[in-house]
Amino acid sequence: MEAPIIIEVLDRFGKVKERHKINRFPVSIGRSYKNDIIIDDNYVSAEHVELMVDGDGHIMATDLHSDNGLFTIHPVIRHDILTIQENQRIRIGHTDLRFRSENFSVSDTYFDHGRPSQWHLFMTNGLILPLIWLLIIWLLTAGILMANQYYMTIREVHFNILVAAVLPVLIVIVIWTFIWSVISKIITHRFYFAYHGIHVGLLLSGFYFIELSFEYLEFIFPVNGLQAVFVVFSDLAFTALLFYGHLRQSTHFRKRKTKFISTVTASLIVGVAYLVSYVNQPQFSGQPDYSGLIKPPAFVMMKPNSVDNFFANSKRLAEFDLEKNDEEDKK
Amino acid sequence: MRSTQAQTTIKLLNVNNLLIKFLCTAILSLTSAFSFASTEEVFEQYQDSLLQIRIIDKSTNSKSTIGSGFFIDQYGTIATNYHVISKHVFKPEQYRVEYISQDGAVHAAELIHIDVIHDLALLKGDEVDTPLLKISNKSLNKGVRIYTLGNPLDLGMTIVEGTYNGLTKDTMNERILLSGALNSGMSGGPSVIEDGTVIGVNVATAGNGIGFLVPQKFLTALVQEAKIKKPKDFMNVIQQQLLSNQAGYLDVLSNTPFPTKSLGNYTVPAKIASYINCWGDSKQDNEPFRKSNSYCATKNNIYLNNSISTGTIRYNHQYFEDVEMGRFRFAHLVQTYFSNPSASLSGGKENFTEYNCKSDYVTQQNMLLKTAICLKEYKKFPGLYDMILIFTTLNENDKALISTLALAGVSYENAVKFSKHYLGSFAWKRP
């Protein structure tokens, strides 16, 4: 291996922590601040290793009588002096060093569709404006929740009933936002409260809006079970989006990894929720189950059936597999 | 002195008391002497043909149901109520039938034939040579004295006196109305008139000293049928009887126009038969809407066992008017009532399948309806269904009519025919 070389200092997960480009030799490595490469690891001696070039141009690593020695790994062998090969990995103390040549080929560049997000820049800079936006979005969310409650109440409605219905949800939103802000603070050293709050507020509003659209969809096309399919998908999508947004802002994960984690998390959460409700549902309901949605008459868009047609298509309702039922009962 | 005076007064009082007591007793005995004489005559003459019927749980060998019954011929044919022995009909492997004669002896009995519609059953016991109760062929006048024999509350044979009050006109199946106290254990016993002939079989009580009897003609018919048919599969017998019975009353109803009444701008079916009861109410009670309710149902059902009663016709109209809700909230109100049918038919997994439903938009004359129909099948009687038909009108933003029809134990064809006729009897006058 010939100069110039690149020395990569790895963390304990094998990820690159630092890269040093070396043009001149010898190079001293150790914990002392006099070294060319300073390793912040208490198991590394003050003067631990020296790199130099021999007469043939090979790079040699020499152990400077360190306390914990110089090792190659796979297999683990202690060396006093070692010829460095390309991509060689050595261990001093608890730190791994890897040697690369200038010709090391890097992986393909990720193609980022679009420019850096203005939204992202806006939300992560400044303090007052994001908080004003947070307030607006949360008021919007509260308004949507109240409107929903208002239309769902068939008794007389008073304002305090609406507040009582919405307040618990708002409290949950604030706590949720705070938890993610703390996670952000721990991992990225930034609080991002407004970002997390706006994210969850917008998603919740969107969620209500979509669910409402599905109701109208089912009213227009009264097919039993159609709405249920859409609801499962929207539950999945919204949960995944929720985690994606929070994780993007509070971790250093790459986009692809974030997508993967949020999809898996959402599938798990939604899956478990549906599983629990499936297990808890009574084995035999004995109750009629049909699409009972009603919206104002103007939303009837399908051509209605004649009475005769309606009943002509109902014959299949009378076809029960009694033998199969019988077998299930015996089980 | 004082004490003697007091004692005398007490004595006098006692004498007075005794006198009053004596007089009362004398009057009472006189009145009862007349009635008891004839009652006991009837009782003694035929007591050997009266029986207690018992349904015994084979696993625990304990009494599960008791009722009464009586011999109708010397070959040991016993008449009783179907509902007394219904457990044996549905689960012969778990329940057996036995009867106790007046001398206390226990005999096994075998099921010969049943009539679920009129609640009658025939059993076969041991041959007998006691005097038998004959079936009456007289037509009765109101006020005729009737002696109801049976075994109430497991206390031994008793006799209750009552009067004939004619045939009920408002039950689906003809019954004799009796003023007299029937108890539960008297079910299946005979009711006789003074000449000792049976005019009916005790079947039910409505409380308040009102009882019902199955007229003897149905017993005669069942006895005749039992001579020809010897059924083995009683589930099939029940199914056939239910089907032919409903063919009778549902056909009549489906082929004549329903009497109607108006509810808001709508015309709706009213009391469609004498055996159907209707009642209604309307209220606002501080609600942001007005609601009027009209509810109709058959007065009695056909009892099959303690978890299935069938033959029910039930319908309900709910009329809503918006006061201050607005069309979107009003629609939600209608949805709340439309998706929870008020006239439903319950039933467990053991006897029924789950409901199969569909819903769609339907036009009927000038009305637009969202209609749903649901069917569930009787597991033991394939081809018999419980049906729910429910619709709401979608004609106006601020008024809606929700109507529910529930039919129990009908064939698919009868359900559809009746439902079409039902839907066809609604009308809407555009405001």
Interface residues (C-beta under 8 A of the other chain):
Chain A: Y150 Y151 M152 T153 I154 R155 E156 P222 N224 Q283 F284 S285 G286 Q287 P288 D289 Y290 S291 G292 L293 I294 K295 P296 P297 A298 V300 M302 K303 P304 N305 S306 V307 D308 F310 F311 N313 S314 K315 R316 L317 A318 F320 L322 N325 D326 D329
Chain B: N286 E287 P288 F289 M325 R327 F328 R329 F330 A331 H332 L333 V334 Q335 T336 F338 S339 N340 P341 S344 S346 G347 G348 K349 E350 F352 T353 E354 Y355 N356 C357 K358 S359 D360 Y361 V362 T363 Q364 L368 L369 K370 T371 A372 I373 C374 L375 K376 E377 K379 P382 Y385 I388 T392 L394 N395 E396 N397 Y412 V416 S419 K420 L423 G424
